[in-house]
């Protein structure tokens, strides 16, 4: 506007393409500036934008015309436009201290009129610092992968800005109290929570915010963590910046709510990402006396073909264990075998085709070639994972795990319904848990929607497995705990041992019970996932592809502590 330029802007979205084209045409003729915002929301129009930019004739374009584009990172943004344009990126500062500093240098906090404009100076500055600290913490937690957030959200300065303005507004409007309930709801559920789609992440963000929007923050002795991290007494803006600059450069994981072991998890994830990137640069040619990829993959394929059994005869199994009203587990068994049969057929078929392709008897398709090189790299082929239960295991561990699962079901077929179930070995876990509830509902003639699981960790079976099935429900083993450990002396959740990231969970008794008659005991409501990514999508059955269920487990520690730690049950590890 200093150059008296006419700036026309439009926020892209459904149906906005023609309006944007008209604005660009006018700008090319008259020399006005055009800004197209949120290009990532109009992916279907991006090819047209690419053509418009490509066909612009410099001789017929006004020399003052400029086209401005804003977008989140997007795979659909035209590469040619990106290469030919001047690029500016905005990213949150790296590190807790730099992040808090960035918030304090941001408008409106840096505006002297806004800074000193609240009628409750003490409450405003104490809570404002807490809000900036919270904003930095939720950004930094993303570095810890699924331990920090199930889904890595892009929290922005806009979330912070609107929350700051609402904080001052509510403090001015309520002279006799601090409306924590309203502030918590607007900041946690609306401003930041508006972009949080996972219910476990929503529970986490509200738990984190409770530490900063609390009446205790007005006490001089209250700290967020340790001796260095607290909301200082009110002072001027420059003194706040000096205080922030005095914070430690490298904060411990406890500042973000984690155990010290979380640093190992973060470093391990970074190492895995780097090694995967390096694998992309590795050639497939053999060295002078080395073994070529064809021979390596051929040997691996032969070994797997020997070890993986043939698909089950579903008809014979159905004859031996027919579907009956009183026993839903027979239905679960049949459905599980059908799923595993599909997976076995894909594995055996692809390995046989790879053998034929190596021998020159079959043309290797693009899909088969990808499978070939993934086997060579020691990865589980995507071709298999498309028909498989979720897994992050490398190829060797995946095959071993698959064979153990098949052996578990073969034993079920041979000997009947197990006394204890290896819950981690079940393909579709939600069908198994539904079958257990259905048995209880049919036995006692209770509507199934009025019952749920109560959970017990029977100590008597710690070293001596049960020999009989329980009267109601099922005994399950095979889960792992991430983020803490199971104290076998106190028989409850406890802090992790140093450098131990996961431990075996105790045997659990899934006890169907009326929702109105659940046991009351000190517990942590622990989410249970199939794999460590924790992120999942809703499948056609209405169930998550990753999340299994909530399990209430013994704990004397406040629930918020384990929520911030990222504690969860996993049905399998990554190795």
C-alpha positions as CSV (number, residue, x, y, z in Angstrom):
1,X,0.0,0.0,0.0
2,X,3.0,2.3,0.3
3,X,3.2,2.2,-3.5
4,X,-0.5,2.8,-3.7
5,X,-1.0,-0.6,-5.2
6,X,-4.4,-2.1,-5.6
7,X,-4.3,-5.5,-3.9
8,X,-7.1,-8.0,-4.6
9,X,-7.2,-11.2,-2.5
10,X,-9.4,-14.3,-2.4
11,X,-9.4,-17.4,-0.2
12,X,-9.6,-20.4,-2.4
13,X,-12.0,-23.2,-1.9
14,X,-14.9,-24.9,-3.7
15,X,-16.2,-22.9,-6.6
16,X,-13.6,-20.1,-6.2
17,X,-11.5,-21.0,-9.3
18,X,-13.4,-18.9,-11.9
19,X,-13.2,-15.8,-9.6
20,X,-9.5,-16.3,-9.1
21,X,-9.0,-16.6,-12.9
22,X,-10.9,-13.3,-13.5
23,X,-8.8,-11.6,-10.8
24,X,-5.6,-12.8,-12.5
25,X,-6.8,-11.6,-15.9
26,X,-7.6,-8.2,-14.6
27,X,-4.3,-8.0,-12.7
28,X,-2.3,-8.9,-15.9
29,X,-4.1,-6.0,-17.7
30,X,-4.2,-3.3,-15.1
31,X,-1.0,-4.1,-13.0
32,X,-2.8,-4.7,-9.7
33,X,-1.5,-7.3,-7.3
34,X,-3.5,-10.6,-6.7
35,X,-3.2,-12.8,-3.6
36,X,-4.7,-16.3,-3.7
37,X,-4.8,-17.7,-0.2
38,X,-5.1,-21.3,1.0
39,X,-4.1,-23.0,-2.3
40,X,-4.0,-26.3,-0.5
41,X,-7.8,-26.2,-0.1
42,X,-8.4,-26.0,-3.9
43,X,-6.4,-29.0,-5.2
44,X,-8.7,-29.5,-8.2
45,X,-7.9,-26.0,-9.5
46,X,-4.1,-26.3,-9.1
47,X,-3.6,-27.7,-12.7
48,X,-5.4,-24.7,-14.1
49,X,-3.2,-22.4,-12.0
50,X,-0.2,-24.2,-13.4
51,X,-1.4,-23.6,-17.0
52,X,-2.3,-19.9,-16.3
53,X,1.2,-19.2,-15.0
54,X,2.9,-21.2,-17.8
55,X,1.0,-19.4,-20.6
56,X,1.6,-15.9,-19.3
57,X,3.3,-13.8,-22.0
58,X,5.8,-11.2,-20.5
59,X,5.2,-8.8,-23.4
60,X,1.4,-8.8,-22.7
61,X,1.6,-8.7,-18.9
62,X,1.7,-5.3,-17.1
63,X,5.1,-4.8,-15.5
64,X,3.6,-3.9,-12.1
65,X,1.5,-7.1,-11.9
66,X,2.4,-9.5,-9.1
67,X,0.8,-12.9,-8.1
68,X,1.0,-13.9,-4.4
69,X,0.1,-17.4,-3.3
70,X,-0.2,-18.8,0.2
71,X,-0.4,-22.5,1.0
72,X,0.3,-25.2,3.6
73,X,2.8,-27.8,2.3
74,X,0.9,-29.8,-0.3
75,X,1.7,-32.5,-2.8
76,X,-0.8,-31.0,-5.3
77,X,0.9,-27.6,-5.4
78,X,2.3,-27.0,-9.0
79,X,6.0,-27.8,-9.0
80,X,6.7,-25.4,-11.9
81,X,5.1,-22.5,-10.0
82,X,7.2,-23.4,-7.0
83,X,10.4,-23.5,-9.0
84,X,9.9,-20.3,-10.8
85,X,8.6,-18.2,-7.9
86,X,10.2,-16.5,-5.0
87,X,9.5,-18.6,-1.9
88,X,9.0,-17.5,1.7
89,X,8.3,-20.0,4.5
90,X,7.2,-19.5,8.0
91,X,8.0,-22.2,10.6
92,X,7.8,-22.2,14.4
93,X,11.1,-21.5,16.1
94,X,13.1,-24.6,17.0
95,X,13.4,-25.2,20.7
96,X,11.3,-24.3,23.7
97,X,13.1,-21.1,24.6
98,X,13.1,-19.8,21.0
99,X,9.4,-20.7,20.7
100,X,8.4,-18.7,23.8
101,X,10.5,-15.8,22.7
102,X,8.8,-15.9,19.3
103,X,5.4,-15.7,21.0
104,X,6.4,-12.7,23.1
105,X,7.7,-10.9,20.0
106,X,4.5,-11.6,18.1
107,X,1.6,-9.1,17.8
108,X,-0.4,-8.4,19.9
109,X,1.8,-9.3,22.9
110,X,4.6,-7.0,21.6
111,X,2.2,-4.1,21.4
112,X,2.8,-1.8,24.4
113,X,-0.9,-0.7,24.5
114,X,-2.1,-4.3,24.6
115,X,0.6,-5.4,27.0
116,X,-0.4,-2.9,29.6
117,X,-4.1,-2.7,28.8
118,X,-5.6,-5.4,31.0
119,X,-7.3,-4.4,34.3
120,X,-5.9,-7.5,36.0
121,X,-2.2,-7.1,35.5
122,X,-1.0,-10.0,37.8
123,X,-3.5,-12.5,36.5
124,X,-3.1,-11.5,32.8
125,X,0.7,-11.7,32.8
126,X,0.9,-14.9,34.8
127,X,-1.6,-16.7,32.5
128,X,-0.2,-15.1,29.4
129,X,3.3,-16.5,30.1
130,X,1.6,-19.9,30.8
131,X,-0.2,-19.7,27.5
132,X,3.1,-19.0,25.6
133,X,4.7,-21.9,27.5
134,X,1.8,-24.2,26.6
135,X,2.1,-23.1,22.9
136,X,5.8,-24.0,22.9
137,X,5.3,-27.3,24.7
138,X,2.6,-28.6,22.3
139,X,4.9,-27.7,19.3
140,X,7.9,-29.4,20.8
141,X,6.0,-32.6,21.7
142,X,5.8,-33.3,17.9
143,X,9.5,-34.1,17.9
144,X,8.8,-37.2,20.0
145,X,6.6,-38.8,17.4
146,X,3.5,-40.9,18.5
147,X,4.6,-40.5,22.1
148,X,3.9,-36.8,21.8
149,X,0.9,-36.8,19.5
150,X,-1.0,-39.5,17.7
151,X,-1.3,-37.1,14.8
152,X,1.3,-34.3,14.4
153,X,-0.9,-31.2,14.3
154,X,0.3,-27.9,12.7
155,X,-0.6,-25.5,15.6
156,X,-0.1,-21.9,14.3
157,X,0.5,-18.3,15.6
158,X,-3.2,-17.7,14.8
159,X,-4.2,-20.2,17.6
160,X,-1.9,-18.3,20.0
161,X,-3.1,-14.9,18.9
162,X,-6.8,-15.5,19.3
163,X,-6.2,-17.2,22.7
164,X,-4.2,-14.2,24.0
165,X,-6.9,-11.7,22.9
166,X,-9.7,-13.9,24.5
167,X,-7.6,-14.1,27.7
168,X,-7.5,-10.3,28.1
169,X,-11.1,-9.9,27.1
170,X,-12.4,-12.4,29.7
171,X,-10.2,-11.0,32.5
172,X,-11.6,-7.5,31.8
173,X,-15.2,-8.7,31.6
174,X,-15.0,-10.7,34.9
175,X,-13.6,-8.2,37.5
176,X,-14.3,-10.5,40.5
177,X,-13.0,-13.8,39.3
178,X,-10.9,-15.5,36.7
179,X,-13.2,-17.6,34.5
180,X,-11.0,-20.6,34.2
181,X,-13.8,-22.8,32.9
182,X,-14.5,-20.5,29.9
183,X,-10.8,-20.0,29.2
184,X,-10.0,-23.7,29.3
185,X,-12.9,-24.5,26.9
186,X,-12.2,-21.7,24.4
187,X,-8.4,-22.2,24.3
188,X,-8.3,-26.0,24.6
189,X,-11.5,-27.2,22.9
190,X,-12.0,-24.4,20.3
191,X,-8.8,-22.5,19.4
192,X,-6.2,-25.3,19.6
193,X,-8.6,-28.3,19.9
194,X,-10.5,-27.2,16.8
195,X,-7.7,-28.8,14.7
196,X,-7.3,-31.9,17.0
197,X,-9.2,-34.8,15.4
198,X,-8.1,-37.7,17.6
199,X,-10.0,-38.1,20.9
200,X,-6.8,-39.3,22.7
201,X,-5.0,-36.2,21.5
202,X,-7.9,-34.0,22.7
203,X,-7.7,-35.6,26.2
204,X,-3.9,-34.8,26.1
205,X,-4.3,-31.2,25.1
206,X,-6.8,-30.5,27.8
207,X,-4.6,-32.3,30.4
208,X,-1.6,-30.1,29.3
209,X,-3.5,-26.9,29.4
210,X,-4.7,-27.7,33.0
211,X,-1.1,-27.2,34.2
212,X,-1.0,-23.6,32.8
213,X,-4.6,-22.3,33.3
214,X,-4.9,-23.1,37.0
215,X,-5.5,-21.0,40.1
216,X,-2.2,-22.4,41.5
217,X,-0.2,-20.4,39.0
218,X,-0.8,-17.3,41.1
219,X,1.2,-18.8,43.9
220,X,4.9,-17.9,44.1
221,X,5.9,-21.5,44.7
222,X,4.1,-23.0,41.7
223,X,6.4,-24.3,38.9
224,X,5.7,-26.0,35.6
225,X,8.7,-28.3,36.1
226,X,11.8,-28.2,38.2
227,X,13.2,-24.9,39.5
228,X,13.7,-23.0,36.2
229,X,10.3,-23.4,34.6
230,X,7.6,-21.2,36.1
231,X,5.6,-18.1,35.4
232,X,7.6,-15.1,36.9
233,X,6.1,-12.2,38.8
234,X,4.7,-9.4,36.6
235,X,7.3,-7.2,35.0
236,X,7.8,-5.2,31.8
237,X,8.0,-6.7,28.4
238,X,11.8,-6.4,28.1
239,X,12.4,-8.1,31.4
240,X,10.2,-11.0,30.3
241,X,12.4,-11.4,27.2
242,X,15.5,-11.5,29.5
243,X,13.9,-14.1,31.7
244,X,13.0,-16.3,28.7
245,X,16.5,-15.9,27.4
246,X,17.8,-17.2,30.8
247,X,15.9,-20.5,30.4
248,X,18.1,-23.6,29.7
249,X,18.9,-24.1,26.0
250,X,18.3,-27.9,26.1
251,X,15.2,-28.6,28.3
252,X,14.8,-32.0,29.8
253,X,11.9,-34.2,28.5
254,X,10.0,-33.7,31.8
255,X,9.2,-30.1,30.7
256,X,7.0,-31.6,28.1
257,X,5.5,-34.2,30.4
258,X,7.8,-37.1,29.4
259,X,10.0,-39.6,31.2
260,X,13.8,-39.2,30.5
261,X,13.5,-42.3,28.2
262,X,11.5,-40.3,25.7
263,X,14.8,-38.8,24.5
264,X,15.9,-42.3,23.4
265,X,12.6,-42.7,21.6
266,X,13.1,-39.4,19.8
267,X,16.7,-40.2,18.8
268,X,15.7,-43.7,17.6
269,X,12.9,-42.3,15.4
270,X,15.3,-39.8,13.9
271,X,17.8,-42.6,13.2
272,X,15.2,-44.8,11.6
273,X,14.1,-41.9,9.4
274,X,17.7,-41.2,8.4
275,X,18.5,-44.8,7.6
276,X,15.3,-45.1,5.5
277,X,16.4,-42.0,3.5
278,X,19.9,-43.5,3.0
279,X,18.3,-46.8,1.7
280,X,16.7,-44.8,-1.1
281,X,20.2,-43.7,-2.3
282,X,21.7,-47.3,-2.2
283,X,22.1,-48.9,-5.6
284,X,21.1,-52.5,-6.2
285,X,24.2,-53.7,-8.1
286,X,26.5,-56.3,-6.6
287,X,30.1,-55.6,-5.8
288,X,33.1,-57.6,-7.3
289,X,32.6,-60.8,-5.4
290,X,29.3,-59.9,-3.7
291,X,26.0,-61.7,-4.2
292,X,23.6,-60.0,-6.6
293,X,20.1,-59.0,-5.5
294,X,18.5,-61.8,-7.6
295,X,20.3,-64.4,-5.6
296,X,19.7,-62.7,-2.2
297,X,15.9,-62.3,-2.9
298,X,15.7,-65.8,-4.4
299,X,17.2,-67.3,-1.2
300,X,14.9,-65.3,1.1
301,X,11.8,-66.2,-1.0
302,X,12.8,-69.9,-0.9
303,X,13.2,-69.8,2.9
304,X,9.8,-68.1,3.4
305,X,8.1,-70.5,1.1
306,X,9.3,-73.4,3.1
307,X,8.2,-71.9,6.4
308,X,4.8,-70.5,5.7
309,X,2.1,-73.2,5.7
310,X,-0.6,-73.6,3.1
311,X,-4.0,-71.9,3.6
312,X,-6.5,-73.7,5.9
313,X,-9.4,-75.7,4.6
314,X,-12.2,-73.5,6.0
315,X,-14.9,-76.1,5.3
316,X,-13.1,-78.8,7.4
317,X,-12.7,-76.3,10.2
318,X,-16.3,-75.3,10.0
319,X,-17.3,-78.9,10.2
320,X,-15.2,-79.4,13.3
321,X,-16.2,-76.2,15.0
322,X,-19.6,-75.2,13.7
323,X,-21.2,-71.8,14.4
324,X,-23.5,-72.2,17.4
325,X,-25.5,-69.6,19.2
326,X,-23.9,-70.2,22.6
327,X,-20.3,-69.9,21.4
328,X,-19.3,-66.8,19.4
329,X,-15.6,-67.8,19.4
330,X,-16.3,-70.4,16.7
331,X,-17.4,-67.5,14.5
332,X,-14.3,-65.5,15.4
333,X,-12.1,-68.5,14.5
334,X,-13.6,-68.9,11.1
335,X,-13.4,-65.2,10.3
336,X,-9.8,-65.0,11.4
337,X,-8.8,-68.0,9.3
338,X,-10.5,-66.4,6.2
339,X,-8.4,-63.2,6.7
340,X,-5.2,-65.1,7.2
341,X,-5.9,-67.3,4.2
342,X,-6.1,-64.2,2.0
343,X,-2.7,-63.0,3.4
344,X,-1.1,-66.4,2.9
345,X,-2.3,-66.6,-0.7
346,X,-0.8,-63.1,-1.4
347,X,2.6,-64.0,0.2
348,X,2.9,-67.4,-1.4
349,X,1.7,-66.1,-4.8
350,X,4.1,-63.1,-4.9
351,X,7.1,-65.2,-3.8
352,X,6.4,-67.9,-6.5
353,X,6.1,-65.1,-9.1
354,X,9.4,-63.6,-8.0
355,X,11.1,-67.0,-8.4
356,X,9.6,-67.2,-12.0
357,X,10.7,-63.6,-12.8
358,X,14.2,-64.3,-11.6
359,X,14.3,-67.4,-13.8
360,X,13.0,-65.3,-16.8
361,X,9.7,-67.2,-17.0
362,X,7.5,-64.3,-16.0
363,X,7.6,-60.6,-16.8
364,X,8.1,-58.6,-13.6
365,X,5.3,-56.1,-13.1
366,X,5.9,-52.7,-11.4
367,X,4.1,-54.1,-8.3
368,X,6.3,-57.2,-8.2
369,X,9.5,-55.2,-8.8
370,X,8.7,-53.0,-5.8
371,X,8.1,-56.2,-3.7
372,X,11.4,-57.6,-5.0
373,X,13.4,-54.6,-3.9
374,X,11.6,-54.3,-0.5
375,X,12.6,-57.9,0.2
376,X,16.1,-57.1,-0.8
377,X,16.2,-54.1,1.7
378,X,14.8,-56.3,4.4
379,X,11.4,-54.5,4.5
380,X,8.0,-56.1,4.6
381,X,6.5,-55.7,1.1
382,X,3.7,-53.2,0.7
383,X,2.0,-55.8,-1.4
384,X,1.7,-58.1,1.7
385,X,0.8,-55.2,4.1
386,X,-2.2,-54.3,1.9
387,X,-3.8,-57.7,2.9
388,X,-2.1,-57.9,6.3
389,X,-2.8,-56.9,9.9
390,X,-1.0,-53.6,10.7
391,X,2.7,-54.1,11.3
392,X,5.9,-52.1,11.3
393,X,8.2,-55.0,11.7
394,X,11.1,-55.6,9.2
395,X,10.8,-58.6,6.9
396,X,12.5,-61.2,9.2
397,X,10.5,-60.3,12.3
398,X,7.3,-60.1,10.3
399,X,7.6,-63.6,8.9
400,X,8.5,-65.0,12.4
401,X,5.5,-63.1,13.9
402,X,3.2,-64.4,11.1
403,X,4.3,-68.0,11.7
404,X,3.7,-67.7,15.4
405,X,0.2,-66.4,14.7
406,X,-0.6,-69.2,12.4
407,X,0.7,-71.7,15.0
408,X,-1.6,-70.2,17.6
409,X,-4.7,-70.7,15.4
410,X,-3.6,-74.2,14.4
411,X,-3.5,-75.1,18.1
412,X,-6.9,-73.5,18.5
413,X,-8.2,-75.7,15.7
414,X,-6.6,-78.9,17.1
415,X,-7.3,-78.5,20.8
416,X,-10.4,-76.2,20.9
417,X,-10.9,-72.7,22.4
418,X,-7.8,-71.6,24.3
419,X,-7.8,-71.1,28.1
420,X,-5.7,-67.9,27.5
421,X,-5.8,-65.9,24.3
422,X,-2.7,-64.3,22.6
423,X,-4.6,-61.0,21.9
424,X,-1.6,-59.7,19.9
425,X,-1.9,-62.6,17.5
426,X,-5.5,-61.9,16.5
427,X,-5.9,-60.2,13.1
428,X,-9.2,-58.3,13.8
429,X,-9.1,-57.7,17.6
430,X,-12.4,-55.9,17.7
431,X,-14.2,-58.9,16.4
432,X,-12.7,-61.0,19.1
433,X,-13.7,-58.6,21.9
434,X,-17.2,-58.3,20.5
435,X,-17.4,-62.2,20.5
436,X,-16.5,-62.2,24.2
437,X,-19.2,-59.7,25.0
438,X,-21.7,-61.5,22.8
439,X,-21.1,-64.8,24.7
440,X,-21.9,-63.0,28.0
441,X,-25.0,-61.2,26.6
442,X,-26.4,-64.5,25.2
443,X,-25.6,-66.4,28.4
444,X,-27.4,-64.0,30.7
445,X,-29.9,-62.7,28.1
446,X,-28.8,-59.1,28.4
447,X,-28.8,-56.6,25.5
448,X,-25.2,-56.3,24.3
449,X,-25.3,-52.5,24.1
450,X,-25.8,-52.3,27.9
451,X,-22.5,-54.2,28.7
452,X,-18.8,-53.4,28.4
453,X,-15.5,-54.8,29.7
454,X,-14.3,-54.5,33.3
455,X,-10.6,-55.3,33.6
456,X,-8.6,-57.2,36.2
457,X,-5.0,-58.2,36.4
458,X,-5.1,-61.5,38.3
459,X,-1.9,-61.7,40.4
460,X,-2.3,-65.4,41.1
461,X,-1.5,-66.1,37.4
462,X,1.7,-64.1,37.3
463,X,4.1,-67.1,37.2
464,X,1.5,-69.9,36.9
465,X,-0.9,-69.6,33.9
466,X,-4.5,-70.6,34.4
467,X,-5.6,-74.1,33.5
468,X,-9.3,-73.4,33.0
469,X,-11.2,-70.7,31.1
470,X,-12.9,-68.1,33.4
471,X,-16.6,-68.4,34.1
472,X,-17.2,-65.2,32.2
473,X,-14.9,-63.2,29.8
474,X,-11.5,-64.2,28.5
475,X,-7.9,-64.2,29.8
476,X,-5.6,-62.4,27.4
477,X,-1.8,-62.0,27.3
478,X,0.7,-60.6,24.8
479,X,0.4,-56.8,25.2
480,X,3.3,-54.4,25.8
481,X,3.4,-51.2,27.8
482,X,5.1,-48.1,26.3
483,X,5.9,-45.0,28.4
484,X,6.0,-46.7,31.8
485,X,6.5,-50.2,33.4
486,X,4.4,-52.7,35.4
487,X,5.6,-52.9,39.0
488,X,5.4,-56.6,39.9
489,X,5.7,-55.9,43.6
490,X,3.1,-53.2,44.0
491,X,1.1,-54.7,41.1
492,X,0.4,-51.3,39.4
493,X,1.8,-48.9,36.8
494,X,5.1,-47.3,37.8
495,X,7.9,-45.1,36.2
496,X,10.0,-46.8,33.5
497,X,13.4,-48.1,34.3
498,X,16.3,-46.1,32.7
499,X,16.7,-47.0,29.0
500,X,13.8,-49.5,29.0
501,X,11.3,-48.2,26.5
502,X,8.7,-51.0,26.5
503,X,7.9,-53.9,28.9
504,X,5.5,-56.8,28.9
505,X,2.0,-56.1,30.3
506,X,0.6,-58.6,32.9
507,X,-2.1,-61.0,31.9
508,X,-5.5,-59.3,31.7
509,X,-9.0,-60.7,32.5
510,X,-11.5,-59.1,30.2
511,X,-14.7,-59.4,32.3
512,X,-18.0,-58.4,30.6
513,X,-20.1,-56.4,33.0
514,X,-23.2,-54.1,33.0
515,X,-22.1,-50.5,32.4
516,X,-23.8,-49.6,35.6
517,X,-21.9,-52.1,37.7
518,X,-18.3,-51.5,36.8
519,X,-15.7,-51.7,39.6
520,X,-14.5,-48.5,41.2
521,X,-10.7,-48.6,41.7
522,X,-7.7,-46.3,41.3
523,X,-6.8,-46.7,37.6
524,X,-5.4,-45.2,34.4
525,X,-7.7,-45.4,31.4
526,X,-5.1,-46.7,29.0
527,X,-5.5,-46.6,25.2
528,X,-4.5,-49.8,23.4
529,X,-3.1,-49.8,19.9
530,X,-2.1,-52.5,17.4
531,X,1.2,-50.7,16.4
532,X,3.3,-47.9,17.7
533,X,2.3,-45.3,15.1
534,X,-0.9,-45.0,17.2
535,X,-2.5,-43.1,14.3
536,X,-5.3,-44.9,12.5
537,X,-8.2,-44.4,10.1
538,X,-11.8,-45.5,10.3
539,X,-12.3,-48.7,8.4
540,X,-15.6,-49.8,6.7
541,X,-16.6,-51.7,9.8
542,X,-16.6,-48.4,11.8
543,X,-13.5,-49.4,13.8
544,X,-10.1,-47.8,13.8
545,X,-7.4,-49.6,11.9
546,X,-5.1,-49.0,14.9
547,X,-6.9,-48.2,18.1
548,X,-8.4,-51.2,19.8
549,X,-10.0,-50.2,23.1
550,X,-9.6,-48.4,26.4
551,X,-8.3,-50.6,29.2
552,X,-8.5,-49.6,32.9
553,X,-5.4,-50.6,34.7
554,X,-4.2,-50.3,38.3
555,X,-2.5,-47.0,39.2
556,X,-2.1,-44.9,42.3
557,X,-0.6,-42.0,40.2
558,X,-3.0,-39.3,38.9
559,X,-4.3,-40.1,35.5
560,X,-2.9,-36.8,34.1
561,X,0.6,-38.0,34.8
562,X,0.4,-41.0,32.5
563,X,-1.5,-39.0,29.8
564,X,1.4,-36.6,29.6
565,X,3.8,-39.5,29.6
566,X,2.1,-40.9,26.5
567,X,1.5,-44.3,28.2
568,X,-0.3,-46.8,26.0
569,X,-0.7,-50.6,25.5
570,X,0.7,-51.9,22.2
571,X,-0.2,-55.3,20.7
572,X,3.2,-55.6,18.9
573,X,6.6,-53.9,18.8
574,X,8.5,-52.6,15.7
575,X,11.2,-55.2,15.9
